[in-house]
Amino acid sequence: MNYRIETKQAFRIVGVSAPLYKDIEKNFTVIPSKWQEISMNGTLQKLIELMDTPPLGVLGVSICNDKEPWRYYIAVSTSRGKNKFEEYIVPAGTWAIFSGSGTNQSIRELERRIVAEWLPASGYEYGKGPDIEVYINPDPQNAQYEVWVPVVKKQKK
């Protein structure tokens, strides 16, 4: 798997969100329908017009922690006003960043492989912070994307 480790400063995103559930299968229904909804009603285009700071691309941000409600944001990184959109500050952190391409199904497979294959053998463990999908080219049949997984170095025992 092609990856790099990068430490990033906090950055601001604006967009729309949907609740995430502990039942992963339910999320596989909720999230695609939210993407379809905002693609059809013009919201996605309005978000793209706000994008002006890295990471450049439409973002899928999964927030799953004990401190706040679980949410999935479809958003962009921006310094502009949030208009009618929701706002979230992605905290500073270190990410393992994996590049990929293909259909939207291929991103799911990459995410599965990161958790099942790469993470256990990497010398890293899951860190605190959201999982981030960066859709550089969001075409569902020929997507170019990155998957950002928050990581920390494993402590030697």
N, C-alpha and C positions, 0 to 999 in steps of 0.2 A: 504494500500500500504506500502510495506517495504522500508524505506528510512533512510538515515543518512545525517546530515549536516556537510560538511567539508570545511575548508579553505585551499586553495592550493597556492603554489608559482607558478610563471609563468613557463611554460615549452615549449620546442621547439618540433614542429612536422615537418615531411617531408612527402610528398606524391604527389598526383595528385588532381586537383580540377576541378569543373564544375561550371558554373554560376547557381545561384539560382534566381528564379523569384517570383514576388509578387503573381502570380497565383499558388497556392499550388498544384493544380491538375497537372500542367505542371511539377512541381518538382517530382511528383510521377512517371513520365515517365523518366525524365532526370537522376535522381539518380540511380534507379535500372539498367538502361542501362550502366551507368558508372561503377558500380560494376561488371556487367557481362563482360564488355570489359576488365577490368584489371585482372579479374580472368582468362579469356581465353588467354590473351596475355603474361602471366607470370609476369606482373608488381606487382600483389599482393604478390606473393612469394618473389620478390626482396625487397619489403617493409618490410615484416615480418622478413627477415634476418637482417634488420637495427635496429629493435626494441631492445632497451637496457635500457630504463628508464621508470618509471611509468608515466602514467597508462599503464600497460602491456595489450595489446590487439590491434586489428585493430580498428582505430578510424574513426568515421563519425563526422565531425566537421562542424556545420552550422554557418556561420558568416552572421548575418543580422543586420546591424546597419547603422546609418547615416554617419559614418566616412569613410567607405570603401565600395568597390563593394561587393554585396552579393555573397558568394561563398560557396560551399560544398566541403570539403576536405575529401578524403579517405587517411588516413595517419597513421603513427606510431610516438610515442614519442621516440626520439633518441638523443644521443650526438655525433653520427657519422656524417661524411660528407653527404651532401645532394645528391651527384652524379647528376643525371639529374632531380631530383625531385624539386618540389616547397617547400618553407619553410614558416612557420608561427609561430609566438610566441603567444601561448595562454596566455592571461594576468592573473596575480594573481587574485584570487577572491574566493568567497564563493559559493558552489554548494550544491543543494539538489540532492543526489545521490540515484537513485532507481534501485533495482536489478530486473531482470526478466529472463524468459526463455521461449522457445517455438519456433514458426516459425518467420520468418521475419515480418509477418503480426502482430504478437503479440506485437512487439516493437511499431508499429504505434498506436495500441490500448492503450498501456501504456502511450505513449506521450499524447494522447488525454485526458486520465483520469487525468494526472498530471495537465494539463492546466484547464480542466473543473471542476474537483472535488477537487484536493489537494490544488492547489495554492490559490483559493478564501478563503479557510477555514484555511490556514496554519499559518497566522501571518507573512508571507513573501510575497514579490512581485518580479516580474521579475527584475533581476539585469542586469548590463552591462556585456556582455561577450557572447561567443558562446555557443550554445547547443552542447553537446558532447554525442555521442553514443560510448560506449566501448564494442567491440565484443570480449569477453573473449574466447568463442568458436563460431566461425563464421558459423558453419554448418547451412545452411538455414532451415533445418527441425528440428534441435534441438539446437538452438542458446542459449548461456548463454551470458547475456549482462547487462550493466548498462546504465542508461540514466542520464546525468548530466545536471541540469537546473541551470543557474546562478541566485542567489537570494540575496536579501537584506531584513533585517527586516523592516516590515511596520512601518512607522512613526505614532505615536499616534496623532490624530487630536484634 
